[in-house]
Each structure stands twice: as C-alpha cells, then as structure tokens.
C-alpha cells in the first residue's frame, strides 16, 4: 500500500524539507507531548546529517522558532554520531528547574519533511494506493482505459484537486517573487540571485535559446526563494523544489495549457515521486542528491510527457530517463547551505526533464530498463555511497571548494575591503604551503 501524494507536495519554508520543515514539525509534536508539565527548559541533540549541515540548513533556527518562545532552548550537535533508524536523528528533552528530565522524544526526519521513529511512520500514515510499482499499474490502467492522473483521483478522491490547486498557486507565487527579488542570498557565501538576470538576458536571444533561458530563470527563482527561507512546495524536497515549477510554468506560458491540465500533470508527477518515496528514498541524507534532484527531474519529465499527450509507456519512459541519468548524484552542499551546487542543479534538471520528454515522445515508449528497476538501483546506489557524499558536507564539492568557512562574507556587508583582501591572500598562502607539505 502507498500513501497519499500530499506527502510529496508539502508547502513550507525553505531551505530544506528534511532539515527545516521536518525538525520544525517535530518540535511542534514534542510541545504537544509536554503540555501541562512544569518545564523550565529544552535541550535538543541533532545527530548525523542534521548536525553536520544543520546550521547551513537553518535547522537550529527552525527549532528555536518553535521552542525558544516557550522555554530557553539549548541545541547540541553530534555530526559524527548516527542513530540506527536514520541519519537525520533528533533527541528532544524537556527539563525541570533542577535540570531533571521530564520527558524525552527521539524522532527522525526521513525526507520531504516526513517524520518517523520506532513507534510511528508518517510515510505510511494514510495508505490509499493498492499498487505501489509502475509496472503493476500499467496493465491495470490499460485494462480500464485509465490514465495515471485518473488513478490518483480514483485513489485520493476529487478533493485532491483543491489541494493541488493550492500547490500550483504557491509554486507560481515562488516563481513570481523569485524573479522580482535581487541581492545576495543569506548564509555567507556571497552568492547573488541570478533569476531576474537570466530572465532579462533570455529576451535577447532567438526563440530556442530564449525558451531554455526562461526555464533556467524559473528554476533559479524558486530555488533562490528556497535558499532564502521563502515559501515553497516540496517536489519532492525543498532542495529540489525548483524543477517541477519551472517545467510546468514554462509549458503553461509557452503552450497555454489550462490550470486543470497542469493539475493533472502534478497528479501524475506526484504518483511517480510517491513510488520512489515508497520503494526507495527521497532523502539526500540517505541516498544523496539522486533522491532529490534526480527524482524531481523524473517527476517533471513525467508531467511534461503527459501534457504533450504521452502514452502510459511514454510517460513511464520519460520518468525513467529523468532518474536514470542522475544515478549516483552526490549531495555535497558547500558549507552546508542549499545553494552550491543545489540551485544550479535545479535549473539543469528542469532542462533535462524537457529533453527526457522529447526523447520519450519520439519513441513508442518501449525500452529495456523499467522505471521500477531504476528506482531499485537508485536505492542500492544510495546505500553504497559513503556518508561523506550524503548531505554531510564532508566530501565532494564541499571539501575541494576554495571557500573557507572562516572567510565567509558576513551577512552585514563590511566596507573593510582591504582587510578582507589581505585575509584572503594570507589564507591562499597557507593553503599553498599545506599542499607542498602534503597536508591537503
């Protein structure tokens, strides 16, 4: 049995569904548990990936926003300790005035803002789909002449369209706000927003290049809003939230698809994302970025194929290619921020989703490797990836970058340019000496 696609599309604030939305929801859950107790303070311990990239992902800010208004809260980080259930572990403790523990609560943020522990699992909280593999769905849908979105409606009920309408509204809002916003993103990397510049530059090109530039701009707009803590929709996560809106908005603007057709495409995409979530993972901390941007590309490819009249097999093929060609993609955010390489990856994945749709619709949909087999491969690949490539910022781009945390640009701009330049010169000299001595 498979849960509702509402678990794929969650509306919340960035920059991370597993590191921001999940912990915030966990804190709210814990507050309900200690109602009526004589609590004097809270202590929260973060483990594994949550601790390793928690500050960059604003996990501490999310937790404090819920707990600190109630009682003083201490947050502890244990990046080198992973609990058995999942790498994104949290231990909440409520303490009395003497520092004695009144209650504890261990919970895990398992991806997409979903919570679980040994006693409950939101991933299967509302099992409404009897089928949870695409290979099983296709023959049934063919027998009854149904499409993927009709299977969603049959399983979820007609009220799913109201939910998806709100999802589409927030997606478009994130694009509009992201295209208007300019300046430097928070966090210290000094990364400027690019969406508005891409949109303006796209206008000066011929139709084909302009179309691609606009798609980039839409993806950048949403991803930059996410990085700034703006309101976005997980699709399937915050870190990959720019792909689906970019593809759907671009196709609506250029091909004039109605909102209802867009909602049906969202339903189909949600079904494919849900299959991955059920049979593998969409958590970057568990399987790397292939489970986030890779799945987002797969979902967007399926949505685009449906909009262009793809058959059940062609839609499945488009989704398969979207995921297959992201297999092995690592999650290695620089300084733990959902910015580099995350933002660019959203733009490229949106483009690849459109290509996957085009390729699939040139075929009859028949191919050798099924979507379900790629999902299984992705899951195994994620297990085989070392933890340093799974949202811990201890490997890959996060370590070979020439950006040092002690040299990050402060959020409050400093006029002391000469001092900053001298500091950077000294740091470069130190790094060169270390390379010669074999330290790095």
PEHULIN-V739745 format. One record per backbone hydrogen bond with DSSP energy under -0.5 kcal/mol. CO is the residue of the C=O (numbers start at 1). NH is the residue of the N-H. Records with the same first field share a line. If there is no record, write none. Layout:
CO = NH, NH
This chain:
2 = 128, 129
4 = 7
5 = 8, 9
8 = 10
10 = 12, 234
12 = 232
16 = 20, 21
17 = 22
20 = 24
21 = 25
22 = 26
23 = 27
24 = 28
25 = 29
26 = 30
27 = 31
28 = 32
29 = 33
30 = 34
32 = 35
34 = 37
37 = 39
40 = 72
41 = 95
42 = 74
43 = 93
44 = 46, 76
45 = 91
46 = 78
47 = 50, 51
48 = 51, 52
49 = 53
53 = 57
54 = 59
55 = 58
58 = 62
59 = 63
60 = 64
61 = 65
62 = 66
63 = 66, 67
64 = 68, 69
67 = 70, 71
72 = 42
74 = 44, 76
76 = 46
78 = 48, 81
80 = 82
81 = 48
87 = 50, 89
88 = 109
89 = 47
90 = 92, 107
91 = 45
92 = 105
93 = 43, 95
94 = 102, 103
95 = 40, 41
96 = 99
100 = 96
103 = 94
105 = 92, 107
107 = 90
108 = 110, 116
111 = 114
114 = 110, 111
115 = 122
116 = 108
120 = 117
121 = 124
122 = 125
126 = 128
128 = 130
129 = 2
133 = 136, 137
134 = 138
135 = 139
136 = 140
137 = 141
138 = 142
139 = 143
140 = 144
141 = 145, 146
142 = 145
147 = 151
148 = 152
149 = 153
150 = 154
151 = 155
152 = 156
153 = 157
157 = 160
158 = 161
159 = 162, 163
160 = 164
161 = 165
162 = 166
163 = 167
164 = 168
165 = 169
166 = 170
167 = 171
168 = 172
169 = 173
170 = 174
171 = 175
172 = 176
173 = 177
174 = 178
175 = 179
176 = 180
177 = 181
183 = 193
185 = 188
188 = 409
190 = 192
191 = 185
194 = 198
195 = 199
196 = 200
197 = 201
198 = 202
199 = 203
200 = 203
201 = 204
202 = 205
206 = 210
207 = 211
208 = 212
209 = 213
210 = 214
211 = 215
212 = 216
213 = 217
214 = 218
215 = 219
216 = 220
217 = 221
218 = 222
219 = 223
220 = 224
221 = 225
222 = 226
223 = 227
224 = 228
225 = 230
226 = 229
230 = 14
232 = 12
237 = 235
238 = 241
240 = 243
241 = 245
242 = 246
243 = 247
244 = 248
245 = 249
246 = 250
247 = 251
248 = 252
249 = 253
250 = 254
251 = 255, 257
252 = 256
258 = 262
259 = 263
260 = 264
261 = 265
262 = 266
263 = 267
264 = 268
265 = 269
266 = 270
267 = 271
268 = 272
269 = 273
270 = 274
271 = 275
272 = 276
273 = 277
274 = 278
275 = 279
276 = 280
282 = 284
283 = 286, 287
284 = 288
288 = 291
289 = 292, 293, 294
290 = 295
292 = 296
293 = 297
294 = 298
295 = 299
296 = 300
297 = 301
298 = 302
299 = 303
300 = 304
301 = 305
302 = 306
303 = 307
304 = 308
305 = 310
306 = 309
311 = 315
312 = 316
313 = 317
314 = 318
315 = 319
316 = 320
317 = 321
318 = 322
319 = 323
320 = 324
321 = 325
323 = 326
324 = 327
326 = 329
329 = 290
330 = 332
331 = 391, 392
333 = 336
334 = 337
337 = 339
339 = 341, 343, 344
340 = 334
341 = 345
342 = 346
343 = 347
344 = 348
345 = 349
346 = 350
347 = 351
348 = 352
349 = 353
350 = 354
351 = 355
352 = 356
353 = 357
354 = 358
355 = 359
356 = 360
357 = 361
358 = 362
359 = 362
360 = 363
368 = 370
370 = 374
371 = 375
372 = 376
373 = 377
374 = 378
375 = 379
376 = 380
377 = 381
378 = 382
379 = 383
380 = 384
381 = 385
386 = 389
387 = 390
388 = 394, 395
389 = 331
395 = 398
396 = 399, 400
397 = 401
402 = 404
404 = 407
405 = 408
411 = 413
415 = 417
416 = 420
417 = 421
418 = 422
419 = 423
420 = 424
421 = 425
422 = 426
423 = 427
424 = 428
425 = 429
426 = 430
427 = 431
428 = 432
429 = 433
430 = 434
431 = 435
432 = 436
433 = 437
434 = 438, 439, 440
435 = 438
